Amino acid sequence: MTQTTPVGSSPVTASRPGPGRTILLFALPILLLAVVIAVFVRTDGAGLSAKPAAPIEALQFERATLKPGTIELHLRNVSPQTVAIAQVIINDSYWAFAATPGPSIPRLGSATIRLDYPWVEGEAYAIRLISSSAIAFDASIAVAAETRAADVRTLLSFTLIGLYVGVIPIVLGMLWLPVLRRMSRRWMVFFTAVTIGLLIFLGIDAASEALELANGLGGAFQGIGIVGIGIVATFMLLQAISQRQASPRGGSATAPDPARTRVSLAFMIAIGIGLHNFGEGLAIGASFAVGAASLGTFLVVGFIIQNITEGLAIVTPIAGDPLRLSDLGLMGLIGGGPAIAGAWIGGLSYSQPLAVLFLSVGAGAVFVVVFQLFRMLQKNNANAPSPLTQFAGVTAGMLILWLTGLLIK
Amino acid sequence: MTKRTISRRLLLGALGTGALATGFAAFGEGARGGLAASGSSPHGTGQPHQQPLPPPSGGAHGGHSGAGMVGEVDHDANGFNPTDLLGDFDFGKVSQLANGQTLREYTIVAQNKMIEVAPGIQYPAWTYNGRVPGPTIRCTEGDRVKVTFINGSDHAHSIHFHGFHTAEMDGATPVNPGGTFIYEFDAEPFGLHLYHCHVLPLASHIAKGLYGAFIIDPKAGYVNKADREMVMVMAGFDIDFDGKNEIYCVNTIPFHYDRNPIKIKAGALNRIFLVNILEYDMLNSFHVHANFFHYFPTGTSLTPSELTDTIIQGQGQRGILEFRYKHPGRYLFHAHKTEFAELGWVGQFEVEA
């Protein structure tokens, strides 16, 4: 039997109420939600007393700044409530302190605790903060050393380190371009695969570092969430940008210029590597900031060797194209320059949540490039895929970073 | 990428506590000056320290100016002030029994109470009569002592007196919440004793504040007449319940007599009733600067055992000290376990001409 629609009340008009009604319908569940929450709160959490027996307090120590005669601790309150610092013990001795902006730290707020304490270079300090509800928080300074001040000399040093670790090796790596140009098609496949391998390794490394750091963040920051958002959002954004570049607006029938696509891919690689190097710069700067003892010349040399492969990765897609030196220079700067900025920020104001975000963004950027390189490889070599060459290249790329990593670890 | 790991270890490595021998900062008079400046804010309501650090005191003592705590304890809210506790002896309600014996009656109530055990730090203490240490019970050898104990808290407690008494009066039997028990015995032997809760788990019942001094004066009196008598109960507080003390003190508030020196007169005889009820640490000690004292262990002999400037007491040990200062000025006294001193067990005498 067929159902007939009554005249004058077509389904279309029935499902299209006025704008006022739409808003009302949208707001209704929210209003009801408010009522439910109110009921829950008024009934003392469904009868369970939601009040904890002891206050839930958690503090995160972000960094310590040491100057002659003073120690500054940078704290963040990562607990569900305000934490008030009442007293400070340093190496089993109560010590006067000043808290900026104040000893009461709101949720997710931060504070600096200053102790005028005659610390001795090279010694270790155990610092214990006691909150007003008698909860103790421990921090330690493993090796006391003066923190670098943000003066011109320090900024210059950080810039130089960034140049050594980021820009110089990448530019050196790009000098392999003439060699790449002479390569046969098969070798080009191999080197593209090497690039993919390098990037996969870097991406995994950045993601794992981000996760490791994220686990150290206080619960309120949801570190894993930051990592997820950082990786996925970066991936989606860069992918969207490259798609827009590949198919210009107006829907012109002409297919995108393949050379242009390759150049933009090279830029994408440079951006991904740049974001990755920013994370490296952060870490290097932070290490130097707390006394360079642990990060010797040897380590920097290791990074230079490792990062030279990044230059190779950038230029591989454009090996067959006519060159524009300005493009190359720009790519080198994009890929290596962030190491400088990272070193500055890491050395002068390290923040763990930000470090997690940057590392995740770096990982996302690297992964999107891996994705695009794979697509390019497959499109360009649809006739002769040479899968074993791809396997050999990717594996070689990952092994190169693993082996050069031995120099650093 | 290892550098990240390295940097994290250096920056954020939590609790890699390399226990260092702490260089003991001499507690000089000037050194304390800076501290007093930070502590003497007029609104001593336990509000912690919004103000910046006191200016460095500079000079020879500059290096130690930061030692100590910030802020002030609200003694009014606590209901007791360590300065007043020194000479606060409870002789009880005195009457005469038919046999001529002196009867001293006391009422002690166990109650839970939040106490600001250090500036800005609230601690859920268990108290006798709302104070820590409990009242100093003082009587004379041979008196009849009658203590009505009311348990006004939500846990079983008792009072275990040191001294001679019958098994029923020993205080090893818990008195349930809301319950009452009357402890009654003859005061003997003379000496300096103590009382404390004896309900399990013992360490926490004591450490949370259920203790006090119990003085039985010799019938014949002391050999010397003291110009000033003071009770000092050495204790500590494990405020985060980890089985270790974060605070060491005499008469509960750390650094109190350091910030509020005890005023005594040059040439006058001082007698200190010193009790150690510290939990979680094996030993405690007492050291006085620029002086020596006669020490009467447990106060059970009228002849001093030695003339010294440092003594050690284990848990529950106590003794009487007698000394005079020749020269006016400020003199430190503190645990010679210097860690305890820097964690609060330090004070000063201010000797006036």
Interface residues (C-beta under 8 A of the other chain):
Chain A: F61 E62 R63 A64 A84 I85 A86 Q87 I89 N91 D92 S93 Y94 W95 A96 F97 A98 A99 G102 P103 R114 L115 D116 Y117 P118 E123 A124 Y125 A126 R128 I130 S131 S132 S133 A134 I135 A136 D138 A139 S140 A142 V143 D205 A206 E209 L213 G216 G279 E280 L282 A283 I284 A286 S287 V290 G291 S294 L295 L299 F303 G346 Y350 Q352 G405 I408 K409
Chain B: M1 T2 K3 R4 I6 S7 R8 R9 L10 L11 L12 G13 A14 L15 G16 T17 G18 A19 L20 T22 A25 G34 L35 S38 P48 H49 Q50 Q51 P52 L53 P54 P56 G63 H64 S65 G66 A67 G68 M69 V70 G71 V117 A118 P119 G120 I121 Q122 Y123 I239 D240 D242 E246 P254 F255 E339 E342 L343 G344
